[in-house]
Each structure stands twice: as structure tokens, then as C-alpha cells.
Amino acid sequence: MKRVCRICPHACILEEGQIGLCGARKNIKDRIIDDNYGQITAIALDPIEKKPLRRFFPGSRVLSVGSFGCNLHCPFCQNSSISVRGNEMTQQSIQPAELAQAAKALAGKGNIGLAYTYNEPIVGYEFVRDCAFAAHEKGLKNVLVTNGYCNEEPWKELLPLVDAMNIDLKAFSAGFYHSVGGNLETVKRSIKLAAQSCHVEVTTLVIPGENDSDTDMERLAAWLASLDKTIPLHISRFFPSYKMRDKRATPVKDILRLAEAARRHLEYVYEGNCR
């Protein structure tokens, strides 16, 4: 029997055994589940600033875990080795209680919790939810690093379990989002709801000739400021990757210029990957 995935606006209609556009959600016995449940492709104890989060427990560390799959198809993806690959990339399998215990055991090294990152964590929704429950039971923090391309109902269900997010706002252009298989308004809604529930920081990766206009950055920053002018914005350099290996890296001067434009609206603006 066909079933509709409820997690994101793609609303993939899947037959038994079929995998969705994200490469991670599958119809198994008439239920759509995350086929990547507990399948870890990357795990590391990272500085919290690497997420990037600059104003959430600065100086701490967070146990960062990723799986495989993503519900967007950005040609500039910085983690394409896992986001567009399947379970052949899995390095280990782990259950939520085990992962939470591993995170707790790292408290002596400055760890404050779990970060769901590297690939798009939303496509592994059930695993993230279960891990987040287990982490909170142990007094740990939950951090979500996400593209925010999620339906409203599951997003709201997850929010009480999340302490901090970094959300990609890839551009302030409906056309740009259409080109990567997403929708700007959906991501804006996710940011707005998250900002009412937990600590939120936003990242925009600036790609030469794609989303590097002063006008778009002014509009993006002004919109964020309309929610809360203290939301931190990270404006990061692009480096050639995935299907854009022939594109030049973003000049540092462009990042500095766009950061100044954003500071006309926001209190906290950070230049990323400029060293």
C-alpha cells in the first residue's frame, strides 16, 4: 500500500520498500520510517562554535553525530559524501540510549550534549526525536543543525526537545530555493517558530554569482531582525565542492562587505571561513 511521508513538503508517495527523495525515508510494512535509524556516518566531539553556534554555551563542546540523506539537492553541498549517499556510508550502528550515555560520559571533556548534524537530521526524524528524549533525561542539551525544510506539524513536535539550532537560510530568493528543491517560505516559517522556542542562529553560505548581492543580504537581515535583532547570522565563504568544483571560492572582501550590510539590521553578525 502506498503511504505519504509527512516530514517535509516533498510529501513523497512511497510504495512498499520504496525510498523517498531524501534517500533516507522508506515505506516498510505500510509505515514511513527513517531507514537511517541509528546508522552513524560521522561522529566527533566538536567545539560548539563549529556548528556554528557562537552565543550558546561558548567554549563548550558537543558530541556531533550524522547519518545519511538530505531532502534538498544543493549542487554546492559541503557534505555530499554522506548527504547524497546511502547506508553504504554507515560506520556504526547505535541506539538512542547508548548515544546519550556516550555523550554523558564525555562531560569531563566539556561536552554539553548532542548535535544532530553533518547530513540533514530531519530526514532521520524518529532517531533524532528518540535521542533527544534520551539526552534530556540525562540533563544534556540537544542541538539541531538543519536546513529547516520541514512540515509545520513535525517541526512543532520536535521543538520542545531542542535547546539550540543553527538553521541554513540559503538565500532570500524563492528562485534560489526552487533551484535546490526547496521553498523559502517553509524555511522562514521554521526559523520563526524555532526562534520562539529555543536559541537560534542562522547561516548563509555565500556563493559568487548566486546569492551574493547586497540587496538580498539587506532583505535577509532585515527579515531576521523583524523576528529578533539579536539572532546571530553567520555569513560564510563558499569553497568549490560537489557539482560546483569549477566555481571560484567566495572572495573574503565580499563576505566582509555583506557582513557590514547585515550589521545595519542585526546585532550579531559573524564572518565564516575567512581565515
C-alpha positions in Angstrom: 0.0 0.0 0.0 1.3 3.5 -0.8 2.0 5.9 2.0 2.8 9.6 2.1 5.8 10.8 4.1 4.7 13.6 6.4 8.1 15.1 7.3 8.7 17.6 4.6 6.8 19.4 1.8 8.0 16.9 -0.8 5.3 14.6 0.5 6.8 11.6 -1.2 4.2 8.9 -2.0 6.0 5.6 -1.4 5.1 2.1 -2.3 6.3 -0.8 0.0 10.1 -0.9 0.0 10.4 2.4 -1.8 12.8 5.1 -0.6 11.9 8.8 -0.7 13.7 11.7 -2.5 15.9 12.2 0.6 17.4 8.8 0.3 16.7 8.0 4.0 12.9 7.6 4.5 11.3 4.3 3.4 7.9 2.6 3.3 8.3 -0.6 5.4 5.2 -2.6 6.2 2.9 0.3 5.3 4.8 2.7 7.6 7.1 5.5 6.6 10.2 5.3 8.8 13.7 6.6 8.8 15.7 3.9 7.1 18.8 5.5 8.6 17.7 5.0 12.2 20.9 4.7 14.3 23.1 4.5 11.3 26.0 6.8 12.0 28.3 8.0 9.2 30.2 10.6 11.3 30.7 11.3 15.0 33.1 13.7 16.7 33.4 15.8 19.8 33.4 19.3 18.3 33.7 22.8 19.7 30.2 24.3 19.8 31.5 27.2 17.7 31.9 24.7 14.8 28.2 24.1 14.4 28.3 27.2 14.1 26.9 28.5 17.4 28.6 31.5 18.8 26.2 32.6 21.6 25.2 29.2 23.1 27.5 27.9 25.8 30.6 29.4 24.1 33.8 27.5 24.8 32.0 24.2 25.3 32.0 21.0 23.2 29.2 18.9 21.8 29.1 15.3 20.6 28.2 15.7 16.9 26.6 12.8 15.0 25.4 12.4 11.4 23.8 9.8 9.3 23.0 9.9 5.6 20.4 11.6 3.4 19.0 15.1 2.7 15.7 16.4 1.4 17.4 19.2 -0.7 19.8 18.8 -3.6 22.2 21.7 -3.4 24.9 21.5 -6.1 27.2 23.2 -3.6 26.8 20.8 -0.8 29.7 20.8 1.6 29.0 17.2 2.9 27.9 15.5 -0.3 29.9 12.3 0.6 27.1 11.5 3.1 24.1 13.7 2.3 23.6 12.1 -1.2 24.8 8.6 -0.4 23.0 5.7 1.2 23.7 3.3 4.0 27.0 2.1 2.4 28.5 5.1 4.3 27.5 3.8 7.7 30.4 3.4 10.1 28.5 2.1 13.1 25.0 1.5 14.4 23.9 2.8 17.8 20.7 3.1 19.8 19.5 6.4 21.4 20.2 5.3 24.9 23.7 4.2 24.0 24.4 7.5 22.3 23.1 9.6 25.2 25.2 7.6 27.6 28.3 8.1 25.4 27.6 11.9 25.4 27.2 11.9 29.1 30.5 10.1 29.6 32.2 13.0 27.8 31.1 15.6 30.2 34.6 15.7 31.7 35.9 16.9 28.3 33.5 19.8 28.2 30.6 18.1 26.4 27.2 19.6 26.9 25.1 17.3 24.8 24.3 16.0 21.3 24.4 17.8 18.0 22.5 16.3 15.0 24.5 17.5 12.0 26.6 16.7 9.0 23.7 15.4 6.9 20.2 16.7 7.2 18.9 15.4 10.6 15.2 16.0 9.8 15.2 13.0 7.4 16.1 10.9 10.4 13.3 12.4 12.4 12.5 9.5 14.6 16.1 8.8 15.6 16.7 12.5 16.4 13.5 12.6 18.4 14.4 9.5 20.4 17.9 10.6 21.0 16.7 14.0 22.1 14.4 12.4 24.7 17.3 10.2 26.0 19.7 13.2 26.1 17.2 15.4 28.1 16.7 12.5 30.6 20.4 12.7 31.3 20.4 16.5 31.6 22.1 17.1 28.3 21.5 19.7 25.6 20.2 19.0 22.1 21.5 20.9 19.1 20.0 20.7 15.6 21.9 21.8 12.6 19.4 21.8 9.8 18.1 23.3 6.5 14.7 23.9 8.2 12.8 22.3 5.2 10.3 20.6 7.4 6.5 20.5 7.6 5.0 22.5 10.4 3.5 19.7 12.5 6.6 17.5 12.9 8.7 20.7 13.4 6.5 21.8 16.3 6.6 18.3 17.7 10.4 18.3 17.8 10.9 21.9 19.1 10.3 21.2 22.9 13.2 18.7 22.7 15.7 21.1 21.1 17.8 23.6 23.0 19.6 25.3 20.1 19.6 25.3 16.4 21.6 26.5 13.5 19.4 26.8 10.5 20.6 27.4 6.9 18.9 30.3 5.2 20.5 29.6 1.8 19.3 32.8 0.2 16.4 35.2 0.4 15.1 34.3 -3.0 12.2 32.0 -3.9 14.0 31.2 -7.2 17.2 30.1 -5.5 15.3 27.8 -3.2 13.4 26.3 -6.2 16.7 25.5 -7.8 17.7 23.3 -4.9 14.3 21.7 -4.5 13.1 23.7 -1.6 10.8 26.6 -0.6 11.9 29.8 1.0 8.6 30.3 2.9 8.8 26.9 4.6 12.3 27.7 5.9 11.2 31.2 7.0 8.4 29.6 9.0 10.7 27.1 10.6 13.1 29.9 11.7 10.2 31.9 13.1 8.8 29.0 15.1 12.2 27.9 16.4 13.1 31.5 17.5 10.0 31.4 19.7 11.1 28.1 21.3 14.9 27.8 21.6 18.2 29.5 20.9 18.6 30.1 17.1 21.5 31.1 14.9 21.3 31.3 11.1 23.9 30.6 8.5 24.1 31.8 4.9 26.7 30.3 2.6 27.6 33.0 0.0 28.3 31.7 -3.5 29.7 34.0 -6.1 27.2 35.0 -8.7 24.4 33.0 -7.0 23.3 34.7 -3.7 25.9 37.4 -3.2 24.0 40.6 -3.8 23.9 43.4 -1.2 20.2 43.8 -1.8 19.4 40.2 -1.0 21.6 40.3 2.1 19.9 43.5 3.3 16.5 41.9 2.8 17.5 38.7 4.6 19.0 40.6 7.6 16.0 42.9 7.8 13.6 40.0 7.9 15.6 38.2 10.7 15.7 41.5 12.6 11.9 41.7 12.3 11.8 38.4 14.4 14.6 39.4 16.8 17.6 41.6 16.0 19.7 39.6 18.4 19.5 36.4 16.2 23.1 35.7 15.2 23.8 35.5 11.5 26.8 33.6 10.1 27.9 34.7 6.6 30.2 32.0 5.3 32.6 31.6 2.4 31.9 29.0 -0.3 34.7 26.7 -1.4 34.4 24.6 -4.6 32.7 21.3 -3.9 30.4 18.6 -5.2 28.8 19.9 -8.5 30.3 23.3 -8.2 34.0 22.4 -8.3 34.6 24.8 -11.2 33.2 27.8 -9.2 35.7 30.1 -7.5 35.8 30.5 -3.8 34.0 33.5 -2.4 36.4 36.4 -2.1 36.9 37.4 1.6 36.2 41.1 0.7 32.7 40.0 -0.4 32.0 38.3 2.9 33.2 41.4 4.8 31.0 43.7 2.6 27.9 41.6 3.1 28.5 41.3 6.8 28.6 45.1 7.1 25.3 45.3 5.2 23.8 42.7 7.6 25.0 44.7 10.6 22.7 47.5 9.7 19.9 45.3 10.9 21.4 42.7 13.3 23.4 42.9 16.5 25.5 39.8 15.9 27.0 39.0 12.5 29.9 36.7 12.1 32.1 36.1 9.0 32.8 32.4 8.5 35.7 30.5 6.8 37.6 33.8 6.2 40.9 32.7 7.6 
